Amino acid sequence: MIVRKLADVRKTGRNVRSNGWASARMLLKDDGMGFSFHITTMFAGTELKMHYQNHLEAVFILKGTGTIEDLGTGEIHRLEPGVIYALNAHDRHIVRPETDILTACAFNPPVTGKEVHDETGAYPADPDPAREPAPAD
């Protein structure tokens, strides 16, 4: 069983901050769950252009407001508490937070922990995707 407190994770190297966001990585690849789970804040007034070419992501909005634009279709969707968006087709997108947006996110495959977006808006692929830890007995 894995039990962690958000406040504790935010004081460790699992708390990653980059341009426009901060992410407390509650579960990572080395936890052996098959996905990673993050509590991420996207900061008001930023424009976050992303394109996860190597991962699928689901994002649930807990607090805050903004929009997400699907760059493939041009559609713009409202983000507010209770909304989930899933990037099930490696969708290119832009998130525009009007207020700080607090989210709960899951990534598949799981991230390893230190990833930040590259110049294309993606996280890099895991260099060793076959290396999955064995589940604990």
ZITAHU-V901607 format. One record per residue. N is the residue number from 0. RES is the residue in one small letter. OMEGA is omega in whole degrees, -180 to 180 (999 if undefined). D_LAST is the distance of its C-alpha to the last C-alpha in Angstrom with 2 decimals. Layout:
n: {N:N}
res: {RES:RES}
omega: {OMEGA:OMEGA}
d_last: {D_LAST:D_LAST}
//
This chain:
n: {0:1:2:3:4:5:6:7:8:9:10:11:12:13:14:15:16:17:18:19:20:21:22:23:24:25:26:27:28:29:30:31:32:33:34:35:36:37:38:39:40:41:42:43:44:45:46:47:48:49:50:51:52:53:54:55:56:57:58:59:60:61:62:63:64:65:66:67:68:69:70:71:72:73:74:75:76:77:78:79:80:81:82:83:84:85:86:87:88:89:90:91:92:93:94:95:96:97:98:99:100:101:102:103:104:105:106:107:108:109:110:111:112:113:114:115:116:117:118:119:120:121:122:123:124:125:126:127:128:129:130:131:132:133:134:135:136}
res: {m:i:v:r:k:l:a:d:v:r:k:t:g:r:n:v:r:s:n:g:w:a:s:a:r:m:l:l:k:d:d:g:m:g:f:s:f:h:i:t:t:m:f:a:g:t:e:l:k:m:h:y:q:n:h:l:e:a:v:f:i:l:k:g:t:g:t:i:e:d:l:g:t:g:e:i:h:r:l:e:p:g:v:i:y:a:l:n:a:h:d:r:h:i:v:r:p:e:t:d:i:l:t:a:c:a:f:n:p:p:v:t:g:k:e:v:h:d:e:t:g:a:y:p:a:d:p:d:p:a:r:e:p:a:p:a:d}
omega: {177:177:179:175:178:-179:178:-180:-180:179:-175:175:176:177:-174:180:178:-179:174:-179:172:-174:173:-175:-174:177:-180:-178:-176:173:173:-178:-178:176:171:-176:-173:166:-171:172:173:-168:-179:175:179:174:-173:179:-174:178:-178:-178:-175:-176:166:-178:170:-175:177:-178:178:-175:175:-177:178:178:170:178:174:-175:176:-176:-175:-180:176:-178:179:174:179:-179:180:180:171:168:-178:179:-171:-180:-179:-173:170:-174:174:173:179:179:174:173:171:180:177:-176:167:-172:172:179:174:-4:-178:174:-177:173:-174:-175:166:-176:175:-176:178:-177:-178:163:179:175:176:-178:-180:-175:-179:-177:175:178:178:177:178:178:999}
d_last: {10.31:13.06:16.50:19.56:23.29:25.69:28.19:25.82:24.81:28.54:29.14:26.87:27.01:24.98:28.31:30.39:34.05:36.44:39.78:39.85:36.28:33.48:29.79:27.01:23.89:21.29:18.50:18.83:17.61:15.46:13.43:12.14:13.57:16.22:19.03:20.42:21.98:25.09:27.74:30.88:34.50:37.27:40.47:43.77:46.45:44.29:44.14:40.75:41.15:37.85:36.81:33.13:33.64:30.06:28.16:28.41:28.58:28.92:30.71:31.37:34.36:33.94:37.22:40.27:42.40:43.35:43.45:41.58:43.71:42.58:44.42:44.35:46.25:47.82:46.47:45.89:43.59:43.62:40.57:40.29:37.77:36.05:36.44:33.68:34.39:32.24:33.13:32.19:34.72:34.37:37.33:39.61:40.31:41.84:40.74:43.62:42.64:45.65:43.80:40.53:37.89:34.50:31.80:28.15:27.13:24.35:24.45:23.28:22.45:20.99:23.16:22.22:24.12:27.67:29.23:32.69:35.02:37.02:40.68:39.88:37.79:34.47:31.32:30.98:28.66:25.52:26.79:23.56:22.25:20.30:18.12:15.09:12.02:8.92:6.46:3.79:0.00}
//
